[in-house]
Amino acid sequence: MTITSENTAADPADFSRQRPIPDNLVPDLNDVNAFTHDKLASELVRQYAPWAWARAEKLGSRVWDPRVLKAARDAQRYVPELRTLDRLGNEVYDVDFHPAYHELMSLGFGSGVHSLAWTADQPGAHSARAVLSYLWNQIDGSTACPIGMAYASIPVLRSRPELAPWAEAIATEGYDPADVPIEQKSAGTIGYFMTEKHGGSDLRANITVARPVGRRGPGEIYLVNGHKWFASVPMSDAYLTVAQTERGLSCLLVPRRRPDGSLNGIAINRLKDKLGNKANASSEIEYRDAHAFLVGEEGKGVRTILSSAEYTRLDFAVGSAGLMRAALSQCLHHNDNRSAFGAPLSQLPIQAPVLADLALEWAGAAHLGFRVARAEDHQDDVSEKLVSRLLTPVAKFWNCRRVSSVTEEVIQSIGGNAYIEEHPCPRYYREAPLNAIWEGTSNMMVMDVGRVLTREPKAIEPVLDEIRPVAAEHPLLADVLAEIDELVMAPEDTTRYVVTRIALAVQAALLVQHAPTVVADAFVASRLGTNWGPGYGTLRDVDFEAVIDFARLG
């Protein structure tokens, strides 16, 4: 029997060759320099810290590096594990990390993200370091925690001559994961162990105690006993902590190991199972006659800690802008490369207002965070010192509140592909709420603004003076400025509304001064006017494409 060609089965290989290849699939966002292609961040460095360009460019090249993206994903998937005992039953209180975590730590600390502000003898060092943190938060939020704590601790450690070796170790560019005494390490890390389960943010309610071994006073050895409820990065070489002494709440530096290599009376009870930030081992610990060095004067612990909180809060404000940038970069990449109804998504009339709105949110947040960093660069100027004191809690409040809504809207704008764990967006979404909790919740920031306005009423003046020339050309901003002038007359009544108005006014003025006119005008009209709703995508009378183009990596 002869089989005709009509009855011959098709060769699968031939079928695959004839099958059309989809041309509407969006490739991964890879190998684009997140610094040089970011119009806002690159201009900041060009203007205020040109000497840091090569360093920022180098780190920017790693943000969308496939290897780094994989490390960030793996570090979150394979979470740290606590080992309380070794195989012989000896207490070790060790935390095992996936190699990806150490890879990220090596890159971040090796890039000077934690210390550039303190080691570079150049103008604009805090601004340059803020850009590095902005880039790092696009890579990974979990390792941003130890990086930020190191940044904040260095000036505290440097203020005490007896702690100079610790300051030098923490400021070193590099990462050494060995769990040995600090004298045997090439670089060090540090944690902040402050809160207790019954008091939370109310540090004065702490009941952990510290008693001098011999003499009392700065740099002397004390024994610490008690517990800490949120102790992140317990594998750090030392912890800044607070405990009650005879003269009140005091700050102490507790090494993880004693010079002979033994554990320093520190027991890790368990690791927290957090919503996000999973690669960062947050723990509950107990001090059992832990040897510690008194930092500063007895009874001045809150003041000592708050002197470093200014930097951690700045870091969260800048970091939130970086997280917005990462989400926005993914969003624009997808919407430019995906088509529907005959056009790229970014050009659709229903989608363009959403993307432009997200771009405005990022631009305002980044400028606000970087403005605070610039104030840190000029602490010898009384006005800039006041700007820093007021705008740090304002920026921490506003940027950290807004980042969660940005990441959620980005997932909406990409769709189901951004809801699967292989995409970076689920990491961003889980990371975002944490920024508004750590280092002072939103309400704490509002209370801090109220305290500043009460104790230092003149702190608002340099902020308003910076806005006034811009307000003269923008009636909407002038109206908000007049409203703020009236509201701050009763600082004891400071609310989220007051802080929000200050944040928006400062953002608007900064964008008018530093962003393209189309971007600034859209921000002022939407955030200060009536052409904007409670969600994203309600912009009207805006050149959407021009605003979106400003935010594109290119």
C-alpha positions as CSV (number, residue, x, y, z in Angstrom):
1,M,0.0,0.0,0.0
2,T,1.3,3.4,-1.0
3,I,1.0,6.2,1.5
4,T,0.4,9.6,-0.3
5,S,2.0,12.8,0.9
6,E,-1.5,14.0,2.1
7,N,-1.5,11.3,4.7
8,T,2.0,11.8,5.9
9,A,2.3,13.2,9.5
10,A,4.0,16.5,9.8
11,D,7.6,16.5,11.2
12,P,7.6,18.2,14.6
13,A,10.8,19.9,13.7
14,D,9.2,21.4,10.6
15,F,6.3,22.6,12.6
16,S,8.5,24.4,15.1
17,R,10.3,26.1,12.2
18,Q,7.0,27.3,10.7
19,R,5.5,28.4,14.0
20,P,5.5,32.2,14.4
21,I,7.7,33.6,17.1
22,P,5.9,36.0,19.5
23,D,7.2,39.5,19.2
24,N,5.3,40.9,22.1
25,L,7.2,39.3,25.0
26,V,9.1,41.7,27.2
27,P,12.7,40.6,27.9
28,D,14.3,41.1,31.3
29,L,15.6,44.5,32.2
30,N,19.3,43.8,32.1
31,D,22.7,45.5,31.6
32,V,21.4,49.1,31.7
33,N,23.5,51.5,33.9
34,A,21.1,52.6,36.6
35,F,23.2,55.7,37.3
36,T,24.4,57.1,34.0
37,H,20.9,56.5,32.5
38,D,19.1,58.1,35.4
39,K,18.8,61.8,34.5
40,L,18.1,62.8,38.1
41,A,20.8,61.0,40.0
42,S,23.5,61.6,37.4
43,E,22.8,65.3,37.4
44,L,23.0,65.4,41.2
45,V,26.5,63.9,41.2
46,R,27.5,66.1,38.2
47,Q,26.5,69.2,40.1
48,Y,27.4,68.4,43.7
49,A,30.0,65.6,43.8
50,P,31.6,65.1,40.3
51,W,34.6,63.4,42.0
52,A,32.2,60.4,42.8
53,W,31.1,59.9,39.2
54,A,33.2,56.8,38.5
55,R,32.2,55.1,41.7
56,A,28.5,55.7,41.1
57,E,28.8,54.6,37.5
58,K,30.5,51.4,38.6
59,L,27.8,50.5,41.1
60,G,25.1,51.6,38.7
61,S,26.4,49.0,36.2
62,R,25.6,46.3,38.7
63,V,21.9,47.2,39.5
64,W,20.5,45.4,36.4
65,D,23.3,42.9,36.2
66,P,21.7,39.4,35.8
67,R,24.1,37.9,38.3
68,V,23.3,40.5,40.9
69,L,19.6,40.2,40.3
70,K,19.8,36.4,40.9
71,A,21.8,37.0,44.1
72,A,19.1,39.3,45.4
73,R,16.4,36.8,44.6
74,D,18.3,33.8,46.0
75,A,19.1,35.7,49.2
76,Q,15.4,36.2,49.8
77,R,14.4,32.7,48.8
78,Y,16.9,30.8,51.0
79,V,16.4,32.6,54.3
80,P,18.9,32.7,57.2
81,E,18.8,29.8,59.7
82,L,19.6,30.0,63.4
83,R,21.9,27.4,65.0
84,T,21.8,27.7,68.8
85,L,24.0,24.6,69.4
86,D,26.8,22.8,67.6
87,R,26.9,19.1,67.2
88,L,28.4,18.6,70.6
89,G,25.7,20.7,72.4
90,N,27.8,23.8,72.9
91,E,26.0,27.1,72.6
92,V,27.0,28.9,69.4
93,Y,24.1,31.1,68.4
94,D,25.2,31.2,64.8
95,V,23.2,32.3,61.8
96,D,23.8,30.5,58.5
97,F,23.2,32.6,55.4
98,H,22.9,31.6,51.7
99,P,26.1,32.5,49.8
100,A,24.1,35.0,47.8
101,Y,23.7,37.1,51.0
102,H,27.5,37.3,51.4
103,E,27.9,38.1,47.8
104,L,25.5,41.1,48.2
105,M,27.2,42.2,51.4
106,S,30.6,42.1,49.7
107,L,29.4,44.2,46.8
108,G,27.6,46.8,49.0
109,F,30.3,47.2,51.7
110,G,33.0,46.9,49.1
111,S,31.5,49.8,47.1
112,G,31.6,52.1,50.1
113,V,27.8,52.5,50.3
114,H,28.1,52.5,54.1
115,S,31.0,54.8,54.6
116,L,31.8,57.1,51.7
117,A,30.2,60.1,53.5
118,W,32.8,59.7,56.3
119,T,35.9,58.6,54.4
120,A,35.9,60.9,51.4
121,D,37.6,64.2,52.0
122,Q,35.7,65.9,49.2
123,P,32.8,68.3,49.0
124,G,29.3,66.7,48.7
125,A,30.3,63.4,50.3
126,H,26.9,62.9,51.9
127,S,25.3,63.6,48.5
128,A,27.5,61.1,46.8
129,R,26.9,58.5,49.5
130,A,23.1,59.1,49.2
131,V,23.3,58.3,45.5
132,L,25.1,55.1,46.3
133,S,22.4,54.2,48.8
134,Y,19.7,55.1,46.2
135,L,21.4,52.7,43.8
136,W,21.8,50.0,46.4
137,N,18.2,50.0,47.4
138,Q,17.4,49.2,43.8
139,I,19.4,46.0,44.3
140,D,18.4,44.8,47.7
141,G,16.6,46.0,50.8
142,S,17.8,43.4,53.2
143,T,21.5,44.2,53.0
144,A,20.6,47.9,53.0
145,C,19.8,47.5,56.7
146,P,23.4,46.6,57.8
147,I,24.7,49.2,55.4
148,G,22.5,51.9,56.8
149,M,23.3,51.0,60.4
150,A,27.0,51.2,59.6
151,Y,26.6,54.6,58.0
152,A,24.8,56.0,61.0
153,S,27.2,54.5,63.6
154,I,30.5,55.8,62.3
155,P,30.2,59.4,63.7
156,V,29.0,58.0,67.0
157,L,32.0,55.7,67.3
158,R,34.4,58.4,66.1
159,S,33.2,60.7,68.8
160,R,34.8,58.5,71.5
161,P,38.6,58.1,71.2
162,E,38.5,54.8,73.0
163,L,36.2,53.4,70.3
164,A,38.5,54.5,67.4
165,P,39.5,50.9,66.4
166,W,35.8,50.1,66.0
167,A,35.1,53.2,64.0
168,E,38.0,52.3,61.7
169,A,36.8,48.7,61.2
170,I,33.2,49.7,60.5
171,A,34.3,52.4,58.0
172,T,36.6,50.1,56.0
173,E,35.5,49.4,52.5
174,G,35.1,45.6,52.4
175,Y,33.3,42.7,54.0
176,D,34.6,40.0,56.2
177,P,32.0,37.4,57.3
178,A,34.2,35.6,59.7
179,D,32.7,35.2,63.2
180,V,35.9,36.1,65.2
181,P,37.0,39.0,67.4
182,I,37.2,42.3,65.6
183,E,41.0,42.4,66.0
184,Q,41.3,39.4,63.6
185,K,39.1,40.9,60.9
186,S,39.7,43.0,57.8
187,A,36.4,44.9,58.1
188,G,33.5,45.1,60.5
189,T,29.7,45.3,60.7
190,I,27.5,46.7,63.4
191,G,23.8,46.4,64.5
192,Y,21.4,48.5,66.5
193,F,19.7,46.6,69.4
194,M,17.3,49.1,71.0
195,T,13.7,48.1,71.4
196,E,12.1,45.8,73.9
197,K,8.9,43.8,73.7
198,H,6.9,45.9,76.2
199,G,8.0,49.3,75.1
200,G,8.7,49.3,71.3
201,S,9.7,52.8,70.2
202,D,9.4,54.1,73.8
203,L,13.1,53.5,74.7
204,R,12.8,55.1,78.1
205,A,10.5,52.2,79.1
206,N,13.4,49.8,78.6
207,I,14.3,47.5,81.6
208,T,17.6,46.1,80.3
209,V,20.3,47.1,82.8
210,A,24.0,47.8,82.7
211,R,26.3,47.9,85.7
212,P,30.0,49.0,85.8
213,V,32.6,46.3,86.3
214,G,34.9,48.8,88.0
215,R,35.1,52.5,87.3
216,R,32.0,54.1,85.6
217,G,32.1,56.6,82.8
218,P,32.7,56.8,79.0
219,G,34.7,54.0,77.6
220,E,34.5,51.9,80.8
221,I,33.3,48.3,80.8
222,Y,29.8,47.5,82.0
223,L,27.9,44.2,82.3
224,V,24.6,44.2,80.4
225,N,21.6,42.0,81.3
226,G,18.2,42.0,79.6
227,H,16.6,41.4,76.2
228,K,16.0,43.1,72.9
229,W,12.9,42.4,70.8
230,F,14.1,43.6,67.3
231,A,17.8,42.9,66.9
232,S,18.7,42.9,63.3
233,V,21.9,41.5,61.9
234,P,22.9,39.5,65.1
235,M,26.0,38.3,63.3
236,S,27.4,41.8,63.4
237,D,30.7,42.3,65.2
238,A,29.2,44.7,67.7
239,Y,25.8,46.2,68.6
240,L,24.9,49.7,69.8
241,T,22.3,49.2,72.5
242,V,20.6,51.1,75.3
243,A,20.3,50.0,78.9
244,Q,19.4,51.5,82.3
245,T,22.3,52.5,84.4
246,E,22.3,54.2,87.8
247,R,22.0,57.6,86.1
248,G,19.3,56.6,83.5
249,L,19.1,55.2,80.0
250,S,22.6,54.9,78.5
251,C,24.2,53.9,75.2
252,L,26.7,51.0,75.1
253,L,28.7,49.2,72.5
254,V,28.5,45.4,72.9
255,P,31.0,43.3,71.0
256,R,29.7,39.9,69.8
257,R,32.9,38.2,70.8
258,R,35.4,38.8,73.6
259,P,39.1,39.1,72.7
260,D,39.7,35.5,73.6
261,G,37.1,34.4,71.0
262,S,34.3,33.4,73.3
263,L,30.7,34.6,72.8
264,N,30.1,37.7,74.8
265,G,27.1,36.7,76.9
266,I,24.6,37.0,73.9
267,A,21.9,34.4,73.3
268,I,19.8,34.5,70.1
269,N,16.3,33.3,71.1
270,R,14.8,33.1,67.6
271,L,14.8,34.8,64.2
272,K,11.8,36.8,63.1
273,D,9.6,35.5,60.3
274,K,9.0,38.8,58.6
275,L,6.7,39.8,55.7
276,G,9.7,40.9,53.7
277,N,13.3,41.8,54.2
278,K,13.8,38.1,54.7
279,A,17.5,37.8,53.9
280,N,18.2,40.1,56.8
281,A,18.2,38.1,60.0
282,S,16.2,40.0,62.5
283,S,16.2,38.4,65.9
284,E,15.2,38.4,69.6
285,I,18.2,38.3,71.9
286,E,19.2,38.2,75.5
287,Y,22.2,39.8,77.2
288,R,23.7,37.6,80.0
289,D,26.5,39.6,81.6
290,A,27.6,40.8,78.2
291,H,30.7,43.0,78.4
292,A,30.0,46.5,76.9
293,F,31.7,49.9,76.5
294,L,29.8,52.9,77.7
295,V,29.3,55.3,74.8
296,G,29.0,58.9,76.0
297,E,27.7,59.9,79.4
298,E,25.5,57.8,81.6
299,G,21.9,58.9,81.3
300,K,22.4,60.4,77.9
301,G,21.6,57.3,75.9
302,V,18.6,58.6,74.0
303,R,20.5,61.7,73.0
304,T,23.5,59.6,71.8
305,I,21.2,57.3,69.8
306,L,19.2,60.1,68.3
307,S,22.4,61.7,67.0
308,S,22.8,58.7,64.7
309,A,19.0,58.4,64.0
310,E,19.3,61.5,61.8
311,Y,21.4,59.4,59.4
312,T,19.4,56.2,59.5
313,R,16.2,58.2,58.8
314,L,17.9,60.0,55.9
315,D,18.9,56.6,54.6
316,F,15.4,55.3,54.7
317,A,14.1,58.4,52.8
318,V,16.7,58.1,50.1
319,G,16.3,54.3,50.1
320,S,12.6,54.6,49.5
321,A,13.2,56.9,46.5
322,G,15.6,54.2,45.3
323,L,13.0,51.5,45.7
324,M,10.5,53.7,43.8
325,R,13.1,54.0,41.1
326,A,13.6,50.3,40.8
327,A,9.9,49.6,40.5
328,L,9.4,52.5,38.0
329,S,12.3,51.3,35.9
330,Q,10.7,47.8,35.6
331,C,7.3,49.5,34.9
332,L,8.6,51.7,32.1
333,H,10.6,48.9,30.6
334,H,7.6,46.7,30.4
335,N,5.2,49.3,29.2
336,D,7.5,50.5,26.4
337,N,8.2,47.0,25.2
338,R,4.7,45.5,25.4
339,S,1.9,46.4,22.9
340,A,-1.9,46.2,23.1
341,F,-4.6,47.6,20.9
342,G,-2.1,48.6,18.2
343,A,0.4,50.6,20.3
344,P,2.9,50.3,23.1
345,L,1.2,50.3,26.5
346,S,3.0,53.5,27.5
347,Q,1.3,55.4,24.7
348,L,-2.3,54.2,25.5
349,P,-4.4,57.1,26.7
350,I,-5.6,55.0,29.7
351,Q,-2.0,54.1,30.7
352,A,0.1,57.1,30.0
353,P,-1.4,59.2,32.9
354,V,-0.5,56.3,35.3
355,L,3.1,56.2,34.2
356,A,3.5,59.9,34.3
357,D,2.0,60.0,37.8
358,L,4.4,57.4,39.0
359,A,7.3,59.3,37.4
360,L,6.2,62.5,39.3
361,E,6.1,60.5,42.6
362,W,9.6,59.2,42.1
363,A,11.0,62.6,41.0
364,G,9.6,64.3,44.1
365,A,10.8,61.6,46.5
366,A,14.3,61.5,45.0
367,H,14.8,65.3,45.1
368,L,13.4,65.5,48.7
369,G,15.8,62.8,49.9
370,F,18.8,64.3,48.1
371,R,18.0,67.7,49.5
372,V,18.4,66.4,53.0
373,A,21.7,64.8,52.0
374,R,22.9,68.1,50.7
375,A,22.0,69.7,54.1
376,E,24.3,67.1,55.8
377,D,27.1,68.3,53.5
378,H,26.9,71.8,55.1
379,Q,26.5,71.3,58.8
380,D,28.8,74.2,59.5
381,D,26.0,76.4,58.1
382,V,23.3,77.2,60.7
383,S,20.5,77.4,58.1
384,E,21.5,74.0,56.6
385,K,21.7,72.5,60.0
386,L,18.1,73.6,60.6
387,V,17.0,72.3,57.2
388,S,18.4,68.9,58.1
389,R,16.8,68.9,61.5
390,L,13.3,69.6,60.1
391,L,13.4,67.9,56.7
392,T,14.9,64.6,57.9
393,P,11.7,63.5,59.6
394,V,9.6,65.1,56.9
395,A,11.4,63.2,54.2
396,K,11.4,60.0,56.2
397,F,7.6,60.3,56.8
398,W,6.6,61.2,53.3
399,N,8.9,59.0,51.1
400,C,8.4,55.9,53.2
401,R,4.6,56.4,53.2
402,R,4.5,56.8,49.4
403,V,6.7,53.9,48.3
404,S,4.1,51.2,49.2
405,S,1.5,52.7,46.9
406,V,4.1,53.1,44.1
407,T,5.1,49.5,44.2
408,E,1.5,48.3,44.2
409,E,0.6,50.5,41.2
410,V,3.6,49.3,39.3
411,I,2.4,45.7,39.7
412,Q,-1.0,46.8,38.4
413,S,0.7,48.5,35.5
414,I,2.7,45.4,34.5
415,G,0.0,42.9,35.3
416,G,0.2,39.3,36.2
417,N,3.8,38.9,35.1
418,A,4.8,41.2,38.1
419,Y,2.9,39.0,40.5
420,I,5.1,36.0,40.1
421,E,8.2,35.4,42.3
422,E,10.6,35.3,39.3
423,H,9.9,39.0,38.8
424,P,11.6,41.5,41.1
425,C,8.3,43.3,41.9
426,P,7.1,41.0,44.7
427,R,10.4,41.7,46.5
428,Y,9.8,45.5,46.1
429,Y,6.2,45.1,47.3
430,R,7.1,43.2,50.5
431,E,10.0,45.5,51.2
432,A,8.2,48.8,50.9
433,P,6.0,48.8,54.1
434,L,9.1,48.2,56.3
435,N,10.6,51.6,55.4
436,A,7.8,53.4,57.2
437,I,8.2,51.2,60.3
438,W,11.9,50.9,61.1
439,E,13.8,53.9,62.6
440,G,10.6,55.6,63.6
441,T,7.0,55.0,62.4
442,S,5.1,57.6,60.5
443,N,3.5,58.9,63.6
444,M,6.9,59.2,65.3
445,M,8.1,61.3,62.4
446,V,5.2,63.6,62.7
447,M,5.8,63.9,66.5
448,D,9.4,64.7,65.8
449,V,8.5,67.5,63.4
450,G,6.2,68.9,66.1
451,R,9.1,68.7,68.6
452,V,11.4,70.5,66.2
453,L,8.8,73.3,65.6
454,T,8.3,73.6,69.4
455,R,11.9,73.6,70.5
456,E,13.5,75.3,67.4
457,P,10.8,77.5,65.8
458,K,13.3,79.0,63.5
459,A,14.0,75.6,61.9
460,I,11.1,76.2,59.5
461,E,12.4,79.6,58.3
462,P,15.3,78.4,56.0
463,V,12.9,75.8,54.5
464,L,10.2,78.4,53.8
465,D,12.8,80.9,52.6
466,E,13.9,78.4,50.0
467,I,10.3,78.0,48.8
468,R,9.3,81.7,48.7
469,P,11.1,82.7,45.4
470,V,9.5,79.8,43.6
471,A,6.1,80.5,45.2
472,A,6.2,84.0,43.7
473,E,5.9,82.4,40.3
474,H,3.4,79.7,41.2
475,P,0.2,80.7,42.8
476,L,-0.7,77.2,44.0
477,L,2.6,77.0,45.8
478,A,2.1,80.4,47.3
479,D,-1.3,79.3,48.7
480,V,0.3,76.3,50.3
481,L,3.2,78.4,51.7
482,A,0.7,80.7,53.4
483,E,-1.2,77.7,54.8
484,I,2.0,76.3,56.3
485,D,2.9,79.7,57.8
486,E,-0.4,79.6,59.6
487,L,-0.2,75.9,60.6
488,V,3.2,76.1,62.2
489,M,2.1,78.8,64.6
490,A,0.6,76.0,66.7
491,P,3.4,73.3,66.7
492,E,1.8,71.4,69.5
493,D,-1.0,70.6,67.0
494,T,1.3,69.2,64.3
495,T,-0.5,66.4,62.4
496,R,0.1,64.3,59.3
497,Y,-1.7,67.0,57.3
498,V,0.9,69.6,58.3
499,V,3.9,67.4,57.5
500,T,2.3,66.4,54.2
501,R,1.9,70.0,53.2
502,I,5.5,70.8,54.1
503,A,6.7,67.7,52.1
504,L,4.7,68.6,49.0
505,A,5.7,72.2,49.1
506,V,9.4,71.4,49.4
507,Q,9.1,68.8,46.6
508,A,7.4,71.2,44.3
509,A,10.0,73.9,44.9
510,L,12.9,71.5,44.3
511,L,11.3,70.3,41.0
512,V,10.8,73.8,39.8
513,Q,14.5,74.5,40.5
514,H,16.0,71.3,39.2
515,A,13.6,69.4,36.9
516,P,12.3,70.1,33.4
517,T,9.5,72.7,33.4
518,V,7.0,70.1,32.1
519,V,7.8,67.9,35.1
520,A,7.7,70.7,37.7
521,D,4.4,72.2,36.3
522,A,2.7,68.8,36.3
523,F,3.8,68.2,39.9
524,V,2.6,71.5,41.1
525,A,-0.7,71.3,39.3
526,S,-1.5,67.8,40.5
527,R,-0.1,67.7,44.1
528,L,-1.0,71.2,45.0
529,G,-4.1,71.8,42.8
530,T,-7.3,70.0,42.0
531,N,-6.3,68.1,38.8
532,W,-5.4,65.0,40.8
533,G,-7.3,62.3,42.6
534,P,-6.4,60.1,45.5
535,G,-4.9,57.4,43.3
536,Y,-2.5,57.3,40.3
537,G,-3.5,58.0,36.8
538,T,-5.9,60.9,37.4
539,L,-3.6,63.6,35.9
540,R,-5.2,66.0,33.5
541,D,-3.8,68.6,31.1
542,V,-0.3,67.2,31.3
543,D,2.2,66.3,28.6
544,F,2.4,62.7,29.6
545,E,5.0,61.6,27.1
546,A,7.4,64.3,28.2
547,V,7.1,63.4,31.9
548,I,7.5,59.7,31.1
549,D,10.5,60.4,29.0
550,F,12.2,62.2,31.8
551,A,11.9,59.1,34.0
552,R,13.1,56.6,31.3
553,L,16.5,55.0,31.7
554,G,18.1,56.6,28.7
